[in-house]
Amino acid sequence: MKSTIILYVIFTITIYRTFPQENRNNTINNSVTAVCFEMRSYTSEEFEVSDHEILPFSINVPDEELADLRRRIKMTRWPEKETVSDNSQGIALEKLQGLLEYWGSQYDWKKLESRLNALPQFTTIIDSVEIHFIHIRSRHPNAMPLIMTHGWPGSVIELLKTIGPLTDPVSYGGAPEDAFDLVLPSIPGYGFSGKPTDQGWDAERIARAWAVLMKRLGYTRYVAQGGDWGSPICEAMALQMPEGLIGIHINLPAVIPPEVDLALSTGGPLPGELTESELAVFNKLVASAKKGNRAYFTILTARPQTVGYGESDSPASLAAWILLHPGFMDWTFGDAPDRSPNIDDVLDNISLYWLTNTGTSSSRLYWENKGRSPLSSSTWKTREILLPVAVTNFGEEVFLPPETWVRRAFTNLIYFNEVEKGGHFAAWEQPQLFTEELRKAFRSLR
């Protein structure tokens, strides 16, 4: 009886931390007769939970798994050095060896584990898949609810440095009215979310799941943000117009016009009506493709399972594959300890993929969306989006669409800005600047 009372107290506290004021009492009253639950952890045995339950979640990776990781790193069988002086053949041998030497001897996963466990983490089942998410409610009243979506090869880790500035703006140079409540879910197949066992988990299905999640949390008015795969997921949400969603902010938007997309994909004739700035962006995309920067996209779209065997068996293979992404390729982690992301940030992200064995399951997101260019306006039907859209170009990103394309793609564009700093992982690289962009982008919707 005592244990049942203790578990109910834990459940009640969870409800108060998770749900808006107006939904707390009803949720608690309706759950008095529910089966009490135990605190979820990474190492606990699986048990049946019904839909609509929201369970606390904590992480406790066993020491033997960390020891196995270090052993595998030590036993890496290395190839010979590349025959070029740049990264045109992939990540340089010396650079990867340096990263793995640090990973196997100095890196401490438990620091990240403690950091994550200090945050309110939860799981809930949506569409038969367990969804992991972080949910932080601001101390400021009338905070705007915001769901943010990561991409590949990132994770919720790339968003962690924005939690403070977004939820507690006063401490970071903002005003109380700039505050957000944050919901940071892990995409199905990523991190601590479940791995889909059926097909069909494309951007649209994830978008529907996010709408269910926000409704389940009791939010009746909210906004969404995303970059990388988070961008098409947010665009799909805006197109679906779920009840409660009032606008989106994206970086790396799908705005390439149909005729330009056709020329890029087929090598056909260049559209003759391009402006000077549009032509410059077109030429940059062509040059990037010729350098092999889309090689990862091609193989993951076609054969993610094949790549997954190496990712699941070898830490070196996993790290090399993740660092192949153009968003990671030019990082000089370790050279500047104060730079974000630093070497520990990078290894936090790679270690999350390794310890959850999600190299393969995360890569299937490309296969599920095969044949669809992530930057194509027609592919993602952006001109049909009626909800307000905000876009920021971060100056170090590979694709910096001209404003003409952005305005053509989104008929209800409420905000567009170009900033010099920040790249593909803008929230990770420039968390304060990223936060300022979101404050400005959504200010008119408050």
C-alpha positions as CSV (number, residue, x, y, z in Angstrom):
1,M,0.0,0.0,0.0
2,K,2.8,2.4,0.9
3,S,4.5,1.8,-2.5
4,T,1.2,2.5,-4.3
5,I,0.8,5.8,-2.5
6,I,4.4,6.8,-3.3
7,L,3.9,6.0,-7.0
8,Y,0.7,8.0,-7.1
9,V,2.5,11.0,-5.6
10,I,5.1,10.7,-8.4
11,F,2.3,10.5,-10.9
12,T,0.7,13.6,-9.5
13,I,3.9,15.6,-9.6
14,T,4.5,14.5,-13.2
15,I,1.0,15.8,-14.2
16,Y,1.7,19.2,-12.6
17,R,5.0,19.5,-14.4
18,T,3.7,18.3,-17.7
19,F,0.2,19.7,-18.3
20,P,-1.1,23.3,-18.5
21,Q,-3.1,24.5,-15.4
22,E,-6.5,24.1,-17.0
23,N,-6.0,20.4,-17.7
24,R,-4.2,19.2,-14.5
25,N,-7.2,18.5,-12.2
26,N,-9.1,16.5,-14.9
27,T,-6.1,14.5,-15.8
28,I,-5.4,13.6,-12.2
29,N,-9.0,12.8,-11.4
30,N,-9.3,10.6,-14.5
31,S,-6.1,8.7,-13.5
32,V,-6.8,7.9,-9.9
33,T,-7.9,4.3,-10.8
34,A,-5.1,3.8,-13.4
35,V,-2.4,1.3,-12.9
36,C,0.5,2.9,-11.1
37,F,3.7,2.9,-13.0
38,E,7.4,2.8,-12.3
39,M,10.0,5.3,-13.3
40,R,11.2,4.3,-16.8
41,S,14.9,3.9,-17.3
42,Y,17.1,3.0,-20.3
43,T,17.9,-0.4,-18.6
44,S,14.5,-1.3,-17.3
45,E,12.6,-4.2,-18.8
46,E,9.9,-3.4,-21.4
47,F,6.3,-3.4,-20.2
48,E,3.0,-2.8,-21.7
49,V,1.6,0.8,-21.6
50,S,-1.6,2.0,-23.2
51,D,-2.0,5.0,-25.4
52,H,-2.3,8.4,-23.8
53,E,-0.1,7.5,-20.8
54,I,2.9,9.9,-20.3
55,L,5.6,8.3,-18.3
56,P,8.7,9.8,-16.7
57,F,11.9,8.7,-18.3
58,S,15.5,8.5,-17.1
59,I,18.8,7.2,-18.5
60,N,21.2,4.8,-16.9
61,V,23.6,3.2,-19.5
62,P,25.3,0.2,-17.8
63,D,29.0,0.4,-17.2
64,E,29.6,-2.7,-19.2
65,E,28.2,-1.1,-22.3
66,L,30.6,1.8,-21.9
67,A,33.5,-0.6,-21.4
68,D,32.5,-2.4,-24.5
69,L,32.5,0.8,-26.5
70,R,36.0,1.6,-25.3
71,R,37.2,-1.9,-26.1
72,R,35.8,-1.6,-29.7
73,I,37.5,1.7,-30.1
74,K,40.8,0.3,-29.0
75,M,40.4,-2.7,-31.4
76,T,39.7,-0.5,-34.5
77,R,41.3,-1.8,-37.6
78,W,42.5,1.3,-39.5
79,P,42.8,1.7,-43.3
80,E,45.7,3.5,-44.9
81,K,45.9,7.3,-45.1
82,E,43.9,9.1,-47.8
83,T,45.8,10.1,-50.9
84,V,44.6,13.7,-50.9
85,S,45.2,16.7,-48.6
86,D,41.5,17.7,-48.3
87,N,38.3,15.9,-47.3
88,S,37.3,14.9,-50.8
89,Q,37.8,11.2,-50.0
90,G,36.0,11.6,-46.6
91,I,37.1,12.4,-43.1
92,A,40.9,12.4,-42.8
93,L,42.5,9.4,-41.1
94,E,44.5,11.6,-38.7
95,K,41.4,13.6,-37.7
96,L,39.3,10.5,-37.0
97,Q,42.1,8.7,-35.1
98,G,42.4,11.8,-32.9
99,L,38.7,11.9,-32.2
100,L,38.6,8.2,-31.4
101,E,41.6,8.4,-29.1
102,Y,39.8,11.0,-27.1
103,W,36.5,9.1,-27.2
104,G,38.1,5.9,-25.9
105,S,40.3,7.5,-23.2
106,Q,38.9,10.8,-22.0
107,Y,35.3,11.3,-23.0
108,D,32.7,10.8,-20.2
109,W,29.2,9.8,-21.3
110,K,27.9,10.1,-17.7
111,K,28.2,13.9,-17.8
112,L,25.7,14.0,-20.6
113,E,23.6,11.4,-18.9
114,S,23.4,13.5,-15.7
115,R,22.6,16.6,-17.8
116,L,19.7,14.9,-19.5
117,N,18.4,13.3,-16.3
118,A,18.3,16.8,-14.8
119,L,15.7,17.7,-17.4
120,P,12.1,16.5,-17.4
121,Q,12.1,13.6,-19.8
122,F,9.1,11.5,-20.7
123,T,7.8,8.8,-23.1
124,T,4.4,8.2,-24.6
125,I,3.1,5.8,-27.2
126,I,1.8,7.4,-30.5
127,D,0.8,5.3,-33.4
128,S,2.3,2.2,-31.8
129,V,5.8,3.8,-31.4
130,E,7.2,5.0,-28.1
131,I,8.2,8.6,-28.4
132,H,10.8,10.1,-26.1
133,F,10.6,13.9,-25.4
134,I,11.9,16.6,-23.2
135,H,9.3,19.0,-21.8
136,I,10.3,22.2,-20.1
137,R,7.7,24.7,-18.9
138,S,8.9,28.2,-18.5
139,R,8.5,30.0,-15.1
140,H,7.0,32.9,-17.0
141,P,3.3,33.1,-17.4
142,N,1.8,33.1,-20.9
143,A,4.9,31.4,-22.4
144,M,4.4,30.3,-26.0
145,P,4.4,26.5,-26.5
146,L,7.1,25.5,-29.0
147,I,7.8,22.0,-30.4
148,M,11.3,21.8,-32.0
149,T,12.4,18.9,-34.3
150,H,16.0,17.9,-34.9
151,G,17.3,16.0,-38.0
152,W,20.0,13.6,-39.1
153,P,22.8,13.1,-38.1
154,G,21.7,15.2,-35.1
155,S,19.5,14.6,-32.1
156,V,17.8,16.4,-29.3
157,I,21.4,17.1,-28.1
158,E,21.8,19.7,-30.8
159,L,18.9,21.7,-29.2
160,L,20.0,21.5,-25.5
161,K,21.9,24.8,-25.5
162,T,18.7,26.7,-26.5
163,I,16.7,25.5,-23.5
164,G,17.9,28.2,-21.1
165,P,17.6,31.2,-23.5
166,L,14.2,30.1,-24.8
167,T,12.5,29.2,-21.5
168,D,14.2,31.8,-19.3
169,P,14.8,34.8,-21.6
170,V,15.3,37.3,-18.7
171,S,18.6,35.5,-17.8
172,Y,19.8,35.7,-21.4
173,G,19.0,39.3,-22.4
174,G,15.4,38.9,-23.3
175,A,12.1,40.0,-21.8
176,P,9.5,37.8,-19.9
177,E,7.1,38.0,-22.8
178,D,9.7,36.3,-25.0
179,A,9.4,33.0,-23.0
180,F,8.6,29.6,-24.6
181,D,7.5,26.3,-23.2
182,L,9.6,23.7,-25.0
183,V,8.8,20.2,-26.3
184,L,11.8,18.5,-27.8
185,P,10.9,15.0,-29.2
186,S,13.2,12.4,-30.6
187,I,12.2,11.4,-34.1
188,P,11.0,7.8,-34.2
189,G,14.1,5.6,-34.8
190,Y,16.4,8.2,-33.1
191,G,17.8,8.4,-29.6
192,F,15.6,7.1,-26.9
193,S,12.4,7.0,-29.1
194,G,11.2,3.6,-30.3
195,K,12.2,2.1,-33.6
196,P,9.3,1.7,-36.0
197,T,8.8,-1.9,-37.1
198,D,6.5,-1.0,-40.0
199,Q,7.0,1.1,-43.1
200,G,5.4,4.5,-43.7
201,W,7.2,6.7,-41.1
202,D,7.7,9.6,-43.5
203,A,7.7,13.3,-42.7
204,E,3.9,13.5,-42.9
205,R,3.4,10.6,-40.4
206,I,5.8,12.2,-37.9
207,A,4.0,15.5,-38.3
208,R,0.7,13.9,-37.4
209,A,2.4,12.3,-34.4
210,W,3.7,15.6,-33.2
211,A,0.2,17.1,-33.4
212,V,-1.0,14.2,-31.2
213,L,1.8,14.8,-28.8
214,M,1.0,18.5,-28.4
215,K,-2.7,17.8,-27.9
216,R,-1.9,15.1,-25.4
217,L,0.2,17.7,-23.4
218,G,-2.8,19.9,-23.3
219,Y,-1.6,22.7,-25.6
220,T,-4.3,24.4,-27.6
221,R,-2.2,27.1,-29.3
222,Y,1.5,26.5,-30.2
223,V,4.2,26.9,-32.8
224,A,6.8,24.6,-34.4
225,Q,10.4,24.9,-35.5
226,G,12.7,22.7,-37.4
227,G,15.9,22.4,-39.4
228,D,17.3,19.5,-41.5
229,W,14.6,16.8,-41.4
230,G,12.8,19.0,-38.9
231,S,12.1,21.5,-41.8
232,P,10.0,19.1,-44.0
233,I,8.3,17.8,-40.8
234,C,7.3,21.3,-39.8
235,E,6.2,22.1,-43.4
236,A,4.1,18.9,-43.3
237,M,2.5,20.0,-40.0
238,A,1.7,23.4,-41.5
239,L,0.2,21.8,-44.5
240,Q,-1.9,19.5,-42.3
241,M,-3.0,22.4,-40.2
242,P,-3.7,20.4,-36.9
243,E,-5.8,22.1,-34.4
244,G,-3.7,24.4,-32.2
245,L,-0.7,25.0,-34.6
246,I,-0.6,28.7,-35.5
247,G,2.8,29.0,-37.3
248,I,6.2,27.6,-38.0
249,H,9.9,28.7,-38.2
250,I,12.3,26.8,-40.3
251,N,16.0,26.9,-41.4
252,L,16.9,25.0,-44.6
253,P,13.5,25.5,-46.2
254,A,12.1,23.7,-49.2
255,V,11.9,26.6,-51.6
256,I,13.7,25.5,-54.8
257,P,11.3,26.3,-57.7
258,P,10.1,23.3,-59.8
259,E,12.0,24.4,-63.0
260,V,15.2,24.9,-61.0
261,D,14.7,21.5,-59.2
262,L,14.3,19.8,-62.6
263,A,17.5,21.3,-63.9
264,L,19.4,20.2,-60.7
265,S,18.1,16.7,-60.8
266,T,18.4,15.9,-64.5
267,G,21.2,18.2,-65.5
268,G,18.9,19.8,-68.0
269,P,19.0,23.3,-69.3
270,L,19.3,26.1,-66.9
271,P,16.1,28.3,-66.5
272,G,16.8,31.5,-68.4
273,E,14.9,33.8,-66.1
274,L,17.1,33.4,-63.0
275,T,18.4,36.6,-61.3
276,E,22.1,37.1,-60.5
277,S,21.6,36.0,-56.9
278,E,19.4,33.0,-57.9
279,L,22.0,31.9,-60.4
280,A,24.7,32.1,-57.8
281,V,22.8,29.8,-55.5
282,F,22.1,27.4,-58.4
283,N,25.8,27.2,-59.2
284,K,26.7,26.6,-55.6
285,L,24.3,23.7,-55.4
286,V,25.7,22.2,-58.6
287,A,29.3,22.6,-57.3
288,S,28.4,21.0,-54.0
289,A,26.8,18.0,-55.7
290,K,29.9,17.6,-57.9
291,K,32.1,17.5,-54.8
292,G,30.1,14.5,-53.5
293,N,28.4,16.3,-50.7
294,R,25.1,14.5,-51.5
295,A,26.7,11.0,-51.4
296,Y,25.3,10.2,-47.9
297,F,21.9,11.3,-49.1
298,T,22.0,8.9,-52.1
299,I,23.1,5.8,-50.2
300,L,20.8,6.4,-47.2
301,T,17.8,6.9,-49.6
302,A,18.7,3.7,-51.4
303,R,20.3,1.3,-49.0
304,P,20.2,2.4,-45.3
305,Q,20.3,-1.2,-44.0
306,T,23.7,-1.8,-45.7
307,V,25.3,1.2,-44.1
308,G,23.7,0.2,-40.8
309,Y,25.8,-3.0,-40.3
310,G,29.0,-1.0,-40.0
311,E,27.3,1.7,-37.8
312,S,26.1,-1.0,-35.4
313,D,29.4,-2.9,-35.2
314,S,32.2,-0.3,-35.3
315,P,32.4,3.0,-33.4
316,A,34.9,4.2,-36.0
317,S,32.5,3.4,-38.9
318,L,29.7,5.2,-37.1
319,A,31.7,8.3,-36.4
320,A,33.2,8.4,-39.9
321,W,29.7,8.1,-41.4
322,I,28.2,10.8,-39.3
323,L,31.1,13.2,-39.9
324,L,30.6,12.7,-43.6
325,H,27.6,15.0,-43.5
326,P,28.4,18.4,-44.9
327,G,27.1,20.0,-41.7
328,F,29.9,18.3,-39.8
329,M,32.6,18.0,-42.5
330,D,34.4,21.3,-41.8
331,W,34.2,21.3,-38.0
332,T,37.5,21.7,-36.3
333,F,36.4,20.3,-32.9
334,G,39.2,20.3,-30.3
335,D,41.0,23.2,-31.9
336,A,38.9,25.7,-30.0
337,P,37.6,24.3,-26.7
338,D,35.2,27.3,-26.2
339,R,33.6,26.8,-29.6
340,S,30.2,25.3,-29.9
341,P,29.9,22.5,-30.6
342,N,33.1,21.3,-28.9
343,I,34.6,17.8,-29.0
344,D,32.5,16.6,-26.1
345,D,29.3,17.9,-27.8
346,V,30.2,16.0,-31.0
347,L,30.9,12.8,-29.1
348,D,27.7,13.2,-27.0
349,N,25.8,13.1,-30.3
350,I,27.8,10.2,-31.8
351,S,27.7,8.2,-28.5
352,L,23.9,8.6,-28.3
353,Y,23.7,6.9,-31.7
354,W,26.0,4.2,-30.6
355,L,24.5,3.4,-27.2
356,T,21.0,3.3,-28.6
357,N,22.1,1.4,-31.7
358,T,20.1,3.8,-33.9
359,G,22.4,4.2,-36.8
360,T,20.2,2.0,-39.0
361,S,16.8,3.0,-37.7
362,S,17.5,6.7,-38.0
363,S,18.8,6.4,-41.5
364,R,15.5,4.8,-42.7
365,L,14.0,8.2,-42.6
366,Y,15.7,8.9,-45.9
367,W,14.4,5.7,-47.4
368,E,10.9,6.5,-46.2
369,N,11.1,9.8,-48.1
370,K,13.0,8.4,-51.2
371,G,12.4,10.2,-54.4
372,R,11.7,13.5,-52.6
373,S,14.2,16.3,-52.7
374,P,14.3,17.9,-49.2
375,L,14.7,21.4,-50.7
376,S,12.0,21.2,-53.4
377,S,9.0,23.5,-53.1
378,S,6.8,21.3,-55.3
379,T,7.8,18.1,-53.4
380,W,6.6,19.5,-50.1
381,K,3.8,21.6,-51.5
382,T,4.9,24.7,-49.7
383,R,2.8,27.0,-51.8
384,E,-0.3,25.3,-50.4
385,I,0.7,26.2,-46.8
386,L,-1.7,28.7,-45.4
387,L,-0.3,29.1,-41.9
388,P,2.2,31.8,-41.1
389,V,5.8,30.8,-42.0
390,A,9.1,32.3,-40.7
391,V,12.5,31.6,-42.3
392,T,16.0,32.4,-41.2
393,N,19.1,31.9,-43.4
394,F,22.1,31.2,-41.2
395,G,25.1,32.4,-43.2
396,E,27.4,29.3,-42.9
397,E,24.7,26.9,-44.1
398,V,25.4,25.1,-47.4
399,F,22.1,26.2,-49.0
400,L,21.2,29.9,-48.6
401,P,18.1,30.4,-50.7
402,P,17.5,33.8,-52.1
403,E,14.6,35.8,-50.7
404,T,12.8,35.7,-54.0
405,W,12.5,31.9,-53.8
406,V,11.5,32.0,-50.2
407,R,8.6,34.4,-50.9
408,R,7.6,32.5,-53.9
409,A,7.4,29.2,-51.9
410,F,5.5,30.6,-48.9
411,T,2.5,32.8,-49.6
412,N,2.1,33.6,-45.9
413,L,5.7,34.5,-45.1
414,I,5.6,36.6,-41.9
415,Y,9.4,36.8,-41.3
416,F,12.6,36.4,-43.3
417,N,16.1,37.2,-42.1
418,E,19.7,36.5,-43.0
419,V,22.4,36.3,-40.4
420,E,26.1,35.9,-40.8
421,K,26.9,33.2,-38.3
422,G,25.5,29.7,-37.7
423,G,25.4,26.8,-40.1
424,H,23.5,23.6,-40.6
425,F,23.2,23.0,-36.8
426,A,22.4,26.6,-36.0
427,A,20.8,25.9,-32.6
428,W,24.0,24.0,-31.6
429,E,26.5,26.4,-33.1
430,Q,24.9,29.7,-32.2
431,P,22.3,29.1,-29.5
432,Q,21.9,32.7,-28.5
433,L,21.5,34.0,-32.1
434,F,19.2,31.1,-32.9
435,T,17.1,32.1,-29.8
436,E,16.9,35.7,-30.9
437,E,15.7,34.7,-34.3
438,L,12.9,32.6,-32.8
439,R,11.9,35.5,-30.5
440,K,11.6,37.8,-33.5
441,A,10.0,35.3,-35.8
442,F,7.1,34.4,-33.5
443,R,6.6,37.8,-31.8
444,S,3.7,38.8,-34.1
445,L,1.9,35.5,-33.2
446,R,1.9,36.0,-29.4
